[in-house]
Structure formats: C-alpha cells, structure tokens
Amino acid sequence: MTANEWSLPAVLDVVTDVAPEREMLVWTTVRRSYAQVQDRTRRLAAFLVSRGLGVRHERAELERWECGQSPVAILLSNCPEYIEAMIGAFRARAVPFNVNHHYAPREIGALLDQVGAEAIVYHRRLGPAIAAAGAAGCLLLEVDDGSGVEPLPGSIAFEEAIATAGDVENLPEPSPDDLYLVCTGGTTGTPKGVLWRQADVYVSAAGGVDGATRELIASIAGNGAGAWFAAPPLMHGAAQWTAFAGLDNGATVILHDDAKPFDAPGILETIERERVTLMSIVGDAYARPLLEQLQARPYDLSSLVRLGTGGAVTSASVKHGLLELLPGLTVVDGYGASETGGMAFGASRKGAETREFEPSPGAAVLSADRSRFLAPGEDEIGWVARVGRTPLGYLNDRAKTEETFPIIDGQRAAVPGDRARLTTEGRIELFGRDAMVVNTGGEKVFVEEVEEVLRQHPDVLDALVVGRPSERFGQEVVALVQARPGTSPAPGELREFVALSLARFKAPRAVLICDRLGRHPTGKADYTWARKAAVDAVPATTVRT
C-alpha cells in the first residue's frame, strides 16, 4: 500500500461531505441523495457485520489469487439497491460479486460454489432459481420487485435489514487493500472471478486519479460531473465502472430498468428527461436500435455530450449515423476488460471519426512471444497488456493467474488475450481476441474485422464470425448473419462484399442467415452459440457478383 491510496467507501464519504443533498442515484421513480445512500449503506454494513460477515484474513496473509473476505452475491436487475448492496458490503469489508440474473439454476449454483458465497442479495422473482441452485447456508436478503413471488424461507427483506441495523458507529475501517471482485461474462468460456485491490480499480476503472488527495477528490466532487446514465446491466463490469466513475466524481447516476426488454424509446426519453450528459452502452446491440429510433422521430438530446461504448464493436456506419444526427456528441470507443479496466480510448466527433485507440497510462503491447514490450512502429502483431495498477489474479486459480497476470521486466502485467499492433505514433491498433482468431490455410483472420465489414452491407442488421473445421484449410471462416427485415442476402453475395474490402482468405466460405443472433444480455457476442450454429452454414463460394 502506498500513500494516498483509497478504498471506494472512503472516496464516496469525501464526495458526500461535499455534496450531501445532491442526487446520487435515480431509477424510475426512485431518487436518493448522497447522504441518504451513505446512511443506508452504513446501516446495511452494520447488519452484515452483525451476521458475521467481513474480513477473515488481511491481504498480506494471502496469495494474490486468494480472497480473505466474505463474498456477497448480487442477483439483481438494475436498481439503486444494486449499488447500495455493493457499497454496504465494501463498508463491512465483505466483497460483493456480480451474478448474471439470466443464468439457469445450475449456472447460479456453480458460480456461488466457485466463489464461496456467504450471502445473496436478490430480487424476489429470482427466489425460485436460487432455491433450485441449492444456496444452503447463505444469508438471504431479498429486494421486493413487485413480482408477487413469495419470499424464500428464512430470507430477510433488504429494507428490514437496513431498518434493524446494529452498531452503525463502530463499523470496520475499509482498507485500500480490500477486494473488488468482478466475474467475467464467460463470452468465450466459463466465468472467472477477477480480483482487484480497491485502490487499483479506483484508478484503473472507476474514475480515480493516482495519488489523489482528499482535497483533490473534494474539489472534483464540488464542481460536479453532470448526470451519467449507465444503460447496460450492472451485472456487466463495465456498467459498474461507469456508475462508480460517476459517483467518485460527484455525478448523479441514472440507472436503466433492465428487467424489461431493451427499450430504445425509453432510454432516449430518459436522456431527455434527466438531461443526461454522459451515457455508456454496449456496441451495436445498443447503438443500432438507438440510431433507428432517432431516425424515426426527434428527441432533445442537446445535453448529451459524451457516449461511451465498449464490450462489443460499434460499427463505423452506426457511429457515423449517430454523429450526423447529434453533431455536438463525442463517441468514445473504450477498450478494456475485466482483467485490465479501461486502458485505451478512441474519441470520434462529426467530421473526425477514428478507429485507433489512445492508450491510457500503463497500456502497452507485448511481443508475440511475450518476452518484451514493443516500441512504437515495430511491425509486429503482439498482445495488449497493462502494467501498474492491474488485478491481483483470478480467484482460486494459481495457474491462470500466473498466465494472465505475469511479471515482465519486473512489472506486474495483465494480458487479457487480445492481439494488437503499436503504431509509429504510439496508438494501439486492435485486432481482437486471440481465442477468436480463425487459422485458415495458415492465414490468421481476426473475426471482428470481418464482422465490421459485414455490418456495412445494406441488407445486414448484425453479424458474428467464427471458424469451423475444414478438411482442406484446417479451419474456414463462417458468418452468422441477421438480415434486415424484408431482405434475403445470398451467401455468395456476402462473401464477395467482404472480399471487396479485405483479403479474399478473410471472406466467409460459409454463411448462415439467422432470425436472431446469439448475444448475452449485456449485448456481448455469444460465440459458444455461434460455433454451434456454424455447423449448419451453407457454402458461399459458388456465387460471384
């Protein structure tokens, strides 16, 4: 631990001292101030402590892949209680973690066991799934969602826990070494628990300044940061980071009601009503329907100056359409991962659009053999890495910790598995996740590059690209395509369209037209689904236009 390091509750207490009556959390009809949330989270912390939750072993006693704090599972749709549950657990020196509320009971049970949950905060409608998951021995805190589902036996209402809090005046002192645990979405495999020190995640992902003083935090909070809208589900790490970055800088954070189907008009009406200044989304899954709604009728979005997008690709055509309709907007493509935090950003404005990323402090590119860091302009496709304030490791997994978070040139690094090149100007040119590279006839194809081109076809609404076994090439490129209503693009036509922009070996050799593509609730691509669906793709190599 170094001087001027911060736990997340300590930062929020400084912000609250400066602006106690400022609205902190807004969701549907609920509006709570910084002072109200501070009181509620302190009471929740006291309740958790009274039930025996907290720190078991200090950080210095543990290996970097070990957790010495009580894990608290959160199975909630977006709501103020999600953020309150996190902050309350932090104040108790327990560690909250995200559980996808769309998981089946088997998946919920597996993650609860993997992390070792001691408590679960959940929406009442999810009670039957939790019961089926076999969460025996866990403290159960249920949030009434109006579903009418009966409470689980032995559960305690969230509001009752707050109302019956114990000793609020003698809470444990949170440490900058206390953990922040985020479970990955499992886009290319099973979820993994990423362990961060709060002091590190504050700087790398939650809007903090390295070495910040109390005076600096107070000054930033005093100026305010506007209204920040976290549109994606909070079970997605990037949405949590949007929320905490806003809160750590004194913003009002608005949460989208994600318990309902995606609602583009509702999101735009919220921006209009709340005078949102910054919003975060997840790639085309959000950007495309928002653009189509904006094209259908006007909204007053003059307050919105910054749109952050990450977690999935935002097509150049969609970005261009948004900037044409909202000329005062800056679209910020963010590159990052649960294993790195936000580490590179590309800002596009009307008339100045970009696909390159400016690296954040600590961002680097490793050589292909992972032996050294590349210098700007070296013509080598290496690995994106971050040094400095990186995670400690993967929960209870020494081997994967040492693989993904190696020590290079004496520095702790995070290497999430994405390939990239460092340009002469020092910018990062991204190619995509190595696990999704298709090796066809000895040539490597980065699937996101092909997906980007396919989405530019006038008849294509969405596209995913994977590899499937090929007797001739080892693997062949396969495109899964969702066509626009009323269109039926031919496989050969789509192959030739890609070949106009990319090398022919990158063009899909097979295509499957789908009613809807597999995506996780966060909007991220479900490549497990795509690989299974690719078996039924039909050849695209017989028709040329």
N, C-alpha and C positions, 0 to 999 in steps of 0.2 A: 504494500500500500504506500502511495506517495502523497505528498502534501496536496491539499485542495482536491481530494477525491470525494465523490458524493454518492450516497445511496439515493434511490429515486424518492422515497418519502421525505428525505431531508431537503431535496430540491423543491418539492411541492410545498413544504412548510414555509420556505422562503417566499415563494410566489404568493401563498395565501396571506402571509403577513403584509405583503404589499397591496394586494387587491382582494380582500376577503369577500366583498359583496359582488365581485364580478361573476357573471355566469360562467360556470366551468363545464357543465355537461348539459346538453339539450338532446332530447329524444322524444319524438311525437309530442305529447302534451306535457312531458316532464322537463322541468328546468331547475337545476341545482347550482348554487354558488360554490365558490372555492371553500368558504367557511363551512357550509353545510356538508360538503363531501369530506372535509377534514374531520369534522365531528363524527360522521357516520363511519368512516374508515377506522378511526381510533376506537370506536365502540366495537366494531367488528373484530379488530385486532385483540381487544381485551377479551372478547368472547372466545376466540380461537386459543388464546393463551390459557384461559381458564379450563379449556378442554384438553390441555396438554400438548398443543401444537407449538412448534417453534424450532429453535436451533438445537441440534444434537451434538454436532462436532464443528468446531471453528475451521475456517478454510486452511489454516496452517497445518492441521492434523490430517488432511486428506490428500489423496492423489487428485490430479486435475480432472479425472473422469468420474469422481465420486461426489455425491450430494450428501451434505450433513444437515439438511433441513427438512422439515415436514412437507411433503408435496401435497398441494391442494389442486384437485382437478376442477376445471371450469367447463361445464357443458351448458352454455347459454347462447342464444341468439344475441344480436346486438341490443344492448340496453345499458343504462347507467350502472346497474349492478355488476356488469362485467368488469368495468374499470374499478368500481369500488371493491369488488372481491379481490382483484389483483393488489390494489394499494393496501387493503386491510391485511392481506396475507404478508405483504412486504413488511408492514409495521409490526406484525407478530414474529418476524424473522422466519416465517414459513416461506415456501416457494410455490407460487401458482403456476399452472401449466395448462395450455390450450388442448381441448379435445374436440374434434370435429363432431358437431351435433347431428351430422347426417350419417355418421357411422352406424353400422349394424351392431346389435348387442355383442356379438363375438369380437368385433373390432374394438369396441369400447372396453370390454373386459381385458383384452390383450394389452391395450395401452395402459390401463390402470395398473395392471400387474407389472408391466415393464418398468413403469416409473415408481411404483410403490405408493400409490395414493393413500393418504390418511384421511382426507376429507374431500367431498364433492359438492360444488355449488352448481345447481342445475335448474332449468325451467321445469315446472311441474309436468308439462306434457311429455317430458323425456323420462319420467319416473319409471314407466314400464320397461323401457330399454335398459335403464340402469339396473333394475331388479333382475332382468334376464341376463345381464352381464356378470352377475354374481359379485356385487361390491360389498361383500360381508366385512364387517368391522370398520367401515368408513363412517366418519361423521357426515351426515347428510343435511345440507342446507338448501331448501327449495325456495325458488322465486316464483310467486304466483303470476302466471302468464294469462290468466283468464280462460284457460282451456277447459276448466271443469274436471280435469283428471284428479282423482283422489290422491292425497299425499301418501308417500311411502310410509310404512310403519316405522316409527322411531325417528322420522325426519323432523327438522325444526325449520320454521319459516324464517327466511332471511331477515325480515323486519322484526320478528320476535327476538332473534339473536342480537340485533342492534339495540333493541329496547331494553333487554335484560343484561346488558354488558356488565362486566365485573370492574376491576380496578383500572380505570382509564388513565389515572395519573401516574402509574408506575409501569408503563409499557417498556419492553426491552428497547435498547438503543440500536437501531438498524446500522449495519456496517456497509461500507463500500464494497467489502468482500462478499456480502450476501449475494445469493444467486438470482439470476433471471433465467428461466427455463422456457425455451420455445421448442415445440415439437414440429418437425418438418411436415410438409403436406403429403409426403410419400408419392410425389409425381412420378418418379422413376423407380420406386421401391417402397419398402415398409418405412413408417415414420421413425425418425431418430430424435432423441432429446438433446438439444444443443445447450450447453451450459455456459452462460456468460457471468462474469462479475458485474454487479450493477454499475460500478464505476466505469467499466469499459463500455457497456451497452449504452449508458448515458451519453458518452461522447461519440460512439460509432454509429448509433442508430436512433437515439432519442433526442436529438437537437441540442446536445450539450456542447460546451466549449472546454477543451482540455485545459486543466489548471484553473477553471473558473473560481472566482472568489464569491463570497456571499454578496458583496457589493455589486458585482457584475450581474449575477443572477437577478438580484432585486431591480437593477436598472433596466434590464431587458423586460422583465415582467411588468414594471411600471409603465413602460411605453406601450405594452400590449402587442399582440400579434394577430389581431383580427379574429375571424371566425373560420375555423378549419373543419372540413367535412370529411370524415372517414367513411367513404361509401362502402368499401368491401367489408366482409365479416371480420369481427375482431378475433375469430379463431385463426385468422391468417396473420402471421407475424408482422407483415408489412403494415397492416391496418393498425395493429397495436402500436407500432413505431410512429405512424402518423399521429395517433392520438397522444402518445406521451411526448413527442416532439412539440406538439401544440401546447400541451399543458405545461411542460417545462419552460416554455417561453411566454406563458401567461395568456394563451389564446382561449377562446370559447370553442369547445369541441362539440360538433354536431354528429350524431350517430344515425345511420340509416337503419330502418327497420327491415332486417334481412330475413325475418321469419316468414315474410311473404315472397312470392315470386318477384324476379327482377322487375323493377318499375321505373322505366326511364322518365315518364312524365312526373312521377313523384319526386325523383331525385332533382330534376330541373326546377320543380316548384319549390323544393326546399332551398336550393341555392338562391332563388328569387326572394323567398320569404325571409330567410335568415341573413341575407346579404353576405353570403359566403365569399371569403377572399381566396381560400386555397381548398382544393379537393384532391383526394387520391382515388385512383381507380386501378383496375387490373386489365391492362391491354385492350385488345379489340372486343373482348367479351363484354366490356362496359362501354368502350368508346364508340363502337359502331352503332348500337341502338340509341345512344345519346345523340349521335350525329343525325341519325334518321329522324328522331323526334324533333330536333332543332330545325331540320329541313321541312318538317310538316307544319310547324307553327312557331312564331317568335316567342322568346322568353327574355325578360330583362335580366341578363347576366352580367351587367356592367360592373358589378362588384368583384367578379371572379377574375383574378389576375394571374393565378398560377394553377395549373393542372398537373399533378404528379401521377405518372403512370409507370407501373413495373409489375414484375411477377409473370408477365407474358408479353408477347410482342404487340406493339401498337403499329399498325400498318402505316406506311408513308402516306397512302391515299386518304386514310381516315384522319390522320393528323393534319394533312393539308386542308381537308374539308372543315375541320373544327376551326383552324386558324382563319380560313376565309370568312366564316360566319362570326367569329369572335376576334376581331383584329387586335384587341388590346390584351389578348391572352398569351401567356408563355406556357408551352407544353414542355414539361421536364421529364424525359425518359430517365428512369432510375435503374441502375444495375446494382444488384446486391443479392444476398441470400441470407438464410437463417444463420449460416456459418460466417458471414462477413459483415452484416449490416449494410448500410448504403455506402457504396465505395466508388461509384462513378456516375456522372450525370451528364445528359446532353440536353441543352435548352434550345427549343425551336420557337421562333416567332414568325409572324407573317412576313414572307419575303426572305427569311433567313432560317431555313429548315436544315437540320443536321441529323446524321446517323452516327456521328462519332461521340465519344464519351470523354469528358474531362475527369481525370482521376481525382478522388478525394485523398487527403493525407493518409499515407500508408498503403495506397493502392500500387500494385506493381504487376509485372508479368515475368513469370519464371520461364526458364528454358524448357524445351520439350523433355529433357532428361531430369528436370527438377534440381539441377545441381547449382544453378546460379540465377541471378536476376538479370534480365535483358536490359540493354541500353536502348534509348530511343533510336529508331531507324534500323535496328537489326532485323534482317528479313527472315524471321523465324516465327512460326506459329507455336506459341508456348501455352502457359497456363496462367489464368488470372490468379492473383494472390493478394493477400492483405497482410501487412505486418503491423506490429504495435498493439493496439487495443483490439484484440481478437478474442474469440471464445476460448474457454479452458479446454473443452473437449466434448465428446459425446458421452452421455450418461451411461455409466456401467459398461463401457466398451473401450478397453485399452487399445486394441489393435486398430480400430477405425480412428480413434483419437490421434494416434501416432502417425497414421497415414494422411489424414486430412489437415492436421494441425502440427506439421513438422517443425523442427528447429533448423533454419537455413541461415548460414553466415552468422550464427549466434543469435538470430532473431526468431521469436515465435511467429509462425506464419499460419494463415488459413488459406487452404487451396480447395475451393468448392467443386472443382471438376469442369470448369468452363474453359474453352480454348480461346485465345486472343493473340493479337499482334500489337506491339507498341510502335506507334508511328514516329516519324522523324521529329514531329512537333511534341512528342510526349503524350499524345492522346491514346486511348485504348480502343482498338478495333475488335469488336466481339464477333465470335463465330458460333458460339452455342455450347451446350453441354456435351462433353465428350461421350457420355453414355448414349447420346442420341446421334452420334456420327454413324453414317452408313458407309461401310467399306465395300465399294462395288468395283470389281475388276482391278483392285489395287489403288483406286482413287477414293479419297475421302470426301464425303458430302455432308455438310452441316445442314441439318433438316430445317432450321429456322430460316436459312437463306432461301430455300425452295418454297417454304410456306409463304414468305413475304411476297414472292413473285406471283404465286397462285392467287393470293388475295387481291391482286391488282386486276385479275381477269373480270370483265364486266358481269359475267354470269356466276361468279363465285362469291358466296357470303362468308364462308370460313373454310379453313383447310388445315390439316395436320399431315405430317410426312414422317414415315418410319421406314425401316428396312425389313425385308423378309428374305428367307433363304432362297438362293438361286443356284442351280446346278452349274450354270455357265460362269456367273460372276461372283459366286460366293454369297453376295447379298445384292438385292436390287432395290431401287428407290420406289416406294409406293406412296401414292397420295390418297388421303381420305378427304373428300370434298363435300361440303354442304352447298348446294346450288341455290341461287336466288329463286324465289317463287316464280313459277311460270317459265323457267328456263331448264334446259337439259343439255349442258355442255358434254361433248363426246370426249372419251378418254384420250384419243389421239390428238384432238384439238388442244386439250390442256397440256399434253406433253410438248407439242410444238410451240405453244405460247411460252412455256418456261424456257425452251431452247433458244428463243429469240433474245433472252436476257442473260442466260447462264450457259456454261459449257454443256454440251449435249449429254455427257455422262451424268449430269446432275438432274436432268429432266426425268420425271417419273416414268418407269417402264410399265406400271400398272396403276389403275385408278379405280376407286370405289366411290360412287355417288351415294351419299347418306342423307336421310331425312334430318338428322341432327348429329353433331359430333360429340364425342365423349369429353366432357370437361368437368373438373372438380367444382364444387360450389363456390370456390374462391375465384373461378374463371381460368385457373391454370389448366393446361392441356393434360388429359388423362392418357398418357402414352401406353399404359398397360392395356387399356381398352383398344387403343389404336392398333397395337401389334396383333391383337386377337382378330380385329375386324379386317386387317390387311390380308388375311388368308383368302378372303372372298373377292379381292380386287381383280379386275379383268385387264388383259393386256392393253397397252396404249401405244404399241409400236407399229401398228399396221396401217394407221391412217395418217396422212400428211396433208397439211393445207398450205 
